Amino acid sequence: MRCPKAQRLMSTHLDKELPPGKQAGLEAHLNHCEACAADLRASLEIQQLLVETERFAAPAGFSRRVMARLNPAGPARPFFTPVWLRFAEVAVVLLAIGSGLVFGRLLSLPAGQAGMGNASASLSLDLFAPAPAGSLGGVYLAMLEDGHAQ
Amino acid sequence: MPPDLHLITRAKEGDASAFEELVCTHQARIYNLCRHMLGQAQDAEDAAQDSFLKAYRNLGSFTPDASFTTWLYRIAINTCLDHRKKPLWRSLFQKNSKGEEFMLAEPAHCFTPERLYEAKQLRELVQACLARLPVKLRAALVLKELEGCSYEEIAEILDVSLGTVKSRISRAREELRQMMRKSTEQKSGTIV
């Protein structure tokens, strides 16, 4: 057996998978070829080092993280909400505030004016006209009228 | 029925806890394989997680006559190959071991001559050389030496012939031996 063939068989020999006939041929070659014998010794040492190589354990919580990715039960809505949804949310909030103002104003009207057809009229400052003269509202309106007169 | 098959059947029926048991059973070997294939802890965890997700989504294609471990190894190897295609900037910067901040990834082999004398460092050198092997050779050698797979199992995992497996393992050993020799010669040269 020559060196190239011995080199080819060496790996299978390391795995103990060489047929008996080839095994004997390789051993015979190794007995008189110091270069190939040195290569085999080096390969055996490396094989041993590989066997002793650290086995890395899966980090703590690994399976939990895998399962979390399978069933994302975290926040109900994604972090990146679509833009149209954000606009819709703002519109709903504004509508709620607007309707609250209008209905609040309507509810605060005196009974006689509650039936007023024109909603815009209900928002005018005339609302404060019937304030009693001695009240805080009456004083405020009087001051406003004085200011306008000047 | 083998325990894996029982769990797989339940997982296929939508039982998440059965799949979680499968993850717990196989996470050590899949993570170890990914770690040796990719080197960095964060990359390995990402690849191992992705492997299990792919396995879950493809449970329907798993046939009971195959080995679940071999099937998982195959998914993990392919996932590792995909991960290696990620942009360079991602592999340069890695989270540290606590995952708190980013830092420049450590070079795989920064050995001083003094450190090479210690057996532990020698094992690190083997690991570093292993990481420098071409990926196809590395996959075959890791499956053989670290995971203890047979030639037939490796052929099934890598989807290649038995002859190709033997050839890859042989070439991997040869290249590893050359790298180790070169490293130790450099060490001797530095000392002198």
Boltz contact constraints between the chains, C-beta under 6 A:
constraints:
  - contact:
      token1: [A, 11]
      token2: [B, 169]
      max_distance: 6.0
  - contact:
      token1: [A, 11]
      token2: [B, 170]
      max_distance: 6.0
  - contact:
      token1: [A, 11]
      token2: [B, 173]
      max_distance: 6.0
  - contact:
      token1: [A, 42]
      token2: [B, 177]
      max_distance: 6.0
  - contact:
      token1: [A, 43]
      token2: [B, 173]
      max_distance: 6.0
  - contact:
      token1: [A, 43]
      token2: [B, 177]
      max_distance: 6.0
  - contact:
      token1: [A, 46]
      token2: [B, 176]
      max_distance: 6.0
  - contact:
      token1: [A, 49]
      token2: [B, 123]
      max_distance: 6.0
  - contact:
      token1: [A, 49]
      token2: [B, 126]
      max_distance: 6.0
  - contact:
      token1: [A, 50]
      token2: [B, 145]
      max_distance: 6.0
  - contact:
      token1: [A, 52]
      token2: [B, 123]
      max_distance: 6.0
  - contact:
      token1: [A, 53]
      token2: [B, 123]
      max_distance: 6.0
  - contact:
      token1: [A, 53]
      token2: [B, 127]
      max_distance: 6.0
  - contact:
      token1: [A, 55]
      token2: [B, 32]
      max_distance: 6.0
  - contact:
      token1: [A, 56]
      token2: [B, 32]
      max_distance: 6.0
  - contact:
      token1: [A, 56]
      token2: [B, 35]
      max_distance: 6.0
  - contact:
      token1: [A, 58]
      token2: [B, 27]
      max_distance: 6.0
  - contact:
      token1: [A, 58]
      token2: [B, 28]
      max_distance: 6.0
  - contact:
      token1: [A, 58]
      token2: [B, 31]
      max_distance: 6.0
  - contact:
      token1: [A, 62]
      token2: [B, 27]
      max_distance: 6.0
  - contact:
      token1: [A, 63]
      token2: [B, 20]
      max_distance: 6.0
  - contact:
      token1: [A, 63]
      token2: [B, 23]
      max_distance: 6.0
  - contact:
      token1: [A, 63]
      token2: [B, 24]
      max_distance: 6.0
  - contact:
      token1: [A, 63]
      token2: [B, 27]
      max_distance: 6.0
  - contact:
      token1: [A, 66]
      token2: [B, 23]
      max_distance: 6.0
  - contact:
      token1: [A, 66]
      token2: [B, 49]
      max_distance: 6.0
  - contact:
      token1: [A, 66]
      token2: [B, 52]
      max_distance: 6.0
  - contact:
      token1: [A, 67]
      token2: [B, 20]
      max_distance: 6.0
  - contact:
      token1: [A, 69]
      token2: [B, 53]
      max_distance: 6.0
  - contact:
      token1: [A, 70]
      token2: [B, 56]
      max_distance: 6.0
